[in-house]
Amino acid sequence: PPLAFTTPRARRPCTSTSRSTTSLRRPAAGSLPRYSRTPVLNPRILREMDERLSECDAFRSRTPQFAVGGADGGTGGGGGRRARGGGGGVDVAAVGAALRDARTADEVETLVKGFLDDGGGGEEHLPLQVYTSVIRGLGKERRLDAAFAVVEHLKRGSGSGGGVNQFVYNCLLGAVKNSGEFGRIHDVLADMEAQGIPPNVVTFNTLMSIYVEQGKIDEVFRVFDTIEGSGLVPTAATYSTVMSSYKKAGDAIAALKFLTKLREMYNKGELAGNREDWDREFVKFEKLTVRVCYMAKRRSLVGGENPVGDVRNVLLGMDEAGL
């Protein structure tokens, strides 16, 4: 677009005899004048550029989930809808594009068969890793009906790795989270139970993160108690999600107590996993706890009944926790 340039103002001649004439000398050749000819964009053009950049960012955020190459980690080749055979991997992007409008398992089966026939690789089934990648991508694309249809297709034993398992359902639950259609959580859990597949810690972690987004803090702690009561080992993601629930609730005192409890468990060696990994995780936990405290102090100062006392209690708690 055309640019609107500023024009340097003309200098008024010096009429004072006491003023030095050196200020009126012309600048040397190649040097910049006193008033730089800096281009100034029209505000309307700037708004249009921001809108275009926002559209590009939104497009990029939607497309990469399928552009992950083949199931073996290589890039998908062939372009279009062709699947590469002979162990060369599968174009996951093309599979996702082919299945994004599917609504039933029959439609998925027909589309996959046409995809494999068109690829000419001779495979009878797609690898299970391809299906799970597609399920995650469909969730980000908000094509949840297609994701459920893919799972129904896998329940027929259509994948090269057999039928459905915990990993497949965890991917489907993650797709529900990414799509924002939280009302279908119970459909996933009920289907898992019907298939005789028990949830694992990843399943519960995803459930907790969904409840945090919904603001259902009581449900977060109910699931956390289920993890501990079922004999599963909580992971760093589990504890991080609990801390996020305190942040959502604005409960700094509870977050500080939880951090102190975690530190005691860490010092006693009660946390499963590599100690060096936990060292890095504790740095994250402390930073997250500080953010929780900061938000709680701001809320108290803005609308608390006893802002001075509330802020003092948070600061004392941070001091006791070593933050």
Secondary structure as UniProt FT lines:
FT   STRAND          4..5
FT   TURN            17..18
FT   HELIX           21..24
FT   TURN            29..30
FT   STRAND          39..40
FT   HELIX           43..62
FT   TURN            64..66
FT   TURN            71..72
FT   TURN            80..81
FT   TURN            86..87
FT   HELIX           92..99
FT   TURN            100..101
FT   HELIX           105..119
FT   HELIX           128..140
FT   TURN            141..142
FT   HELIX           144..154
FT   TURN            155..157
FT   TURN            160..161
FT   HELIX           166..179
FT   HELIX           182..184
FT   HELIX           185..194
FT   TURN            195..196
FT   HELIX           201..214
FT   HELIX           217..229
FT   TURN            230..231
FT   HELIX           236..249
FT   HELIX           252..267
FT   TURN            268..269
FT   HELIX           275..303
FT   HELIX           307..320
FT   TURN            321..322
//
